[in-house]
C-alpha cells in the first residue's frame, strides 16, 4: 500500500507540473486580425472590443473536451459522452452492474458472470481474467481524452468500516501538449475487506496512455498493469445460516455475517496481467477549400481530406495466474480429485500466458468524393501465443504450448449521413490454429422522422466458427487436469432493435444458435454439447416522466433450449423510481429515489476457486437462487463539477423470507451504507 501511495504522489506531482507548464505556455496572443500565435482564428467572444496593441494576452480558456474508445483492432474510433453524468452514478461501483445483470460472490470486485446471455463475451485474454470485468479494462474499453485544458477526475467510493468495509479510489489525468498530442495516466485501487470471512479483494491498476490525432498521422497507445488478489472462502458451510437461522445449532433468529462459517479459510487466487497496445495509421489525401458564405471576407481555410490509410496495430500481453491453498482436510473434502502431488495437502498452481498480435491493413476511406459512399478496408493479422502449465508428472519442469494464428479479413462501413449507416467486418483463418476458423459480423441502422421524433431501426448479425479457448482445451493443476481435443464452436446470432428517443422506448429481440456449445460441466471440467443449442431473448426499456417524477424500467426475457447445459433466468427486471429537481438557484441537481433488481429462480452456475470460474452445479448439490428483490435507496447530487451520492444498500433485508444469494452458497452483503464522490478538474 505504501508503494502505491508513493507512486500516486509521484504521478500527481508530475501531472501538476505539466498542468502549470501548459497553463503558463498556453496563454494566447491575439493580433488585430483575430489570429493567435499559431495562426488559428480565435473565437470572437474571447477577443476584447478594443485592441490597444498588436498583441493582447488572454488568460483563460473555457474547457472543452471529448472522449473516445477504440472500436476494433483496426484502430477505428467511437466518440463517447464525457464521464460527467450523474444519473446512475450511485450504481457505477456495484459489482452486479448498473442495472443488476451479474451474479457475483458478494464482495466488491469479486468474480462475476452475467445472467443475460447476450451480454457474455469471449474469455480474452484468459478464462481467469474474464470474471473480473468489473475492474479489468480491455483496450476497447479504455477512455481516451482530448481537451484544450488539463483534465483530471478523482473518484472515491466508500462503504462499511475498517473491519468489513470496502474502498475504491480512481484517478484519471489527461493533458494536451497541443491540439493533436495528448497523454495521461489512470490509477485504480480497490480494496474490499468483505462482510463474510476470508473473501478479501485487493486490486490495483496503473495505466499510461497517449494519443496523436493529426490529419495524416494518428496514434493511440496504452500501457496497463494489473494486480488482482482474491481471497476465496468457498461459500458458507450451510445456506440455512441465511435462509433459516433458527434451525442452526445456536437457534438464533439472525446471524452476523462474520459469524457464519465458510468452507475455506486459507485459499487465494492471484492474477497479474499487463499489456501494451499501440494502434497507428498514416493517411494519404488532399486539401480542399472549406465553403464560405458570399459575404465572408476572412481568409479562405482549407481542410485535409483523407483518401487512403495504412494501418498497424500491435498488442503484447502477459497474464500469470496462481492458485494457493493451505487448507488441508477441509480442502480435500471440497474438491473431488487430487492429481499433482497427492500426498501434499498444499496446493500451489500456476500458469502463464504470453501473446503478441500484429495487424496490418490498408483502407480506402469514405467520403473523399461523391462516389465514395462507403469505406473499404483489407487487413491481415498474425498472433503467437505461448502457454506454460504445470508438469503433468509433478516435476519442477513445465509443460509448454505454442500456438500461431494467421487471419485475413475485410471491413465495409458507412458512418456519414443521418439516415443510413452500416458496418461489416470479417476474417478467416489461413494458417496454424486459425485454419477452419472464421468470424463475420455486421450491423445496419435506419433513422427516419416520425411525429417530430427520430425512430431508429437497427439490425445486427454474426456468424462464427471458433476454436475453444486454450484453457478449456488444456489445464494442469492439483485438483483439475485436462487435455481435450475439441471441435470448433459454430454460432449464428441475429438481433433487431427499435429505438424511439422521445418516447423513451427501446425494444430488442434476438436469437442465437450454437453448435458444439462449450461449457464447464457439473464436475467443473470443460465439455461440449453434442448437437445444437438455441437461445431466444427479448428486452424492453421504457422510461416515464411526470414533472419531477421519473420511473425507469428494464424487462428482459430469455429462454434456453437446454436449461441443464445453459441455465438462464426466464425474466430479469430493473425498476428505478426517483424524483429529480434542482436547488440553490438551479445549480444543484438532485435525485432522490429507490431502485429494485429482480430475477426469477433458476439453477444458477456455481463457483469453484481452483479454476476461478463458474460451472454447472453438481448433481448432489442443486439449489435455486433468485425470486428475491434487492432494493437500494439513494440520494444522488450534482453540483457543477462534483457528483456525490449516499445509498442504503439492500434496504429490504429482513422484510421478506431471507434468500439473498447471487451465486449458490454465496449470500450477498447485508444492509449497509455506501457513499461516493467524483470531482472533475479543468485546470
Secondary structure as GFF3:
##gff-version 3
##sequence-region A 1 683
A	DSSP	alpha_helix	2	25	.	.	.	ID=ss1
A	DSSP	beta_strand	28	30	.	.	.	ID=ss2
A	DSSP	three_ten_helix	44	46	.	.	.	ID=ss3
A	DSSP	beta_strand	56	58	.	.	.	ID=ss4
A	DSSP	beta_strand	65	70	.	.	.	ID=ss5
A	DSSP	beta_strand	77	80	.	.	.	ID=ss6
A	DSSP	three_ten_helix	89	91	.	.	.	ID=ss7
A	DSSP	beta_strand	102	104	.	.	.	ID=ss8
A	DSSP	beta_strand	112	114	.	.	.	ID=ss9
A	DSSP	three_ten_helix	117	119	.	.	.	ID=ss10
A	DSSP	alpha_helix	127	130	.	.	.	ID=ss11
A	DSSP	three_ten_helix	139	141	.	.	.	ID=ss12
A	DSSP	beta_strand	144	147	.	.	.	ID=ss13
A	DSSP	beta_strand	151	159	.	.	.	ID=ss14
A	DSSP	beta_strand	166	176	.	.	.	ID=ss15
A	DSSP	beta_strand	181	192	.	.	.	ID=ss16
A	DSSP	beta_strand	201	213	.	.	.	ID=ss17
A	DSSP	beta_strand	217	232	.	.	.	ID=ss18
A	DSSP	alpha_helix	240	243	.	.	.	ID=ss19
A	DSSP	three_ten_helix	245	247	.	.	.	ID=ss20
A	DSSP	three_ten_helix	257	259	.	.	.	ID=ss21
A	DSSP	beta_strand	267	289	.	.	.	ID=ss22
A	DSSP	beta_strand	302	325	.	.	.	ID=ss23
A	DSSP	alpha_helix	329	334	.	.	.	ID=ss24
A	DSSP	beta_strand	347	364	.	.	.	ID=ss25
A	DSSP	beta_strand	375	390	.	.	.	ID=ss26
A	DSSP	beta_strand	398	414	.	.	.	ID=ss27
A	DSSP	beta_strand	420	432	.	.	.	ID=ss28
A	DSSP	beta_strand	438	450	.	.	.	ID=ss29
A	DSSP	beta_strand	453	466	.	.	.	ID=ss30
A	DSSP	alpha_helix	470	473	.	.	.	ID=ss31
A	DSSP	beta_strand	474	476	.	.	.	ID=ss32
A	DSSP	beta_strand	481	483	.	.	.	ID=ss33
A	DSSP	beta_strand	489	500	.	.	.	ID=ss34
A	DSSP	beta_strand	505	515	.	.	.	ID=ss35
A	DSSP	beta_strand	518	520	.	.	.	ID=ss36
A	DSSP	beta_strand	526	528	.	.	.	ID=ss37
A	DSSP	beta_strand	532	546	.	.	.	ID=ss38
A	DSSP	beta_strand	549	560	.	.	.	ID=ss39
A	DSSP	beta_strand	571	583	.	.	.	ID=ss40
A	DSSP	beta_strand	588	599	.	.	.	ID=ss41
A	DSSP	beta_strand	606	608	.	.	.	ID=ss42
A	DSSP	beta_strand	613	615	.	.	.	ID=ss43
A	DSSP	beta_strand	630	639	.	.	.	ID=ss44
A	DSSP	beta_strand	642	649	.	.	.	ID=ss45
A	DSSP	beta_strand	661	663	.	.	.	ID=ss46
A	DSSP	beta_strand	666	667	.	.	.	ID=ss47
A	DSSP	beta_strand	672	681	.	.	.	ID=ss48
###
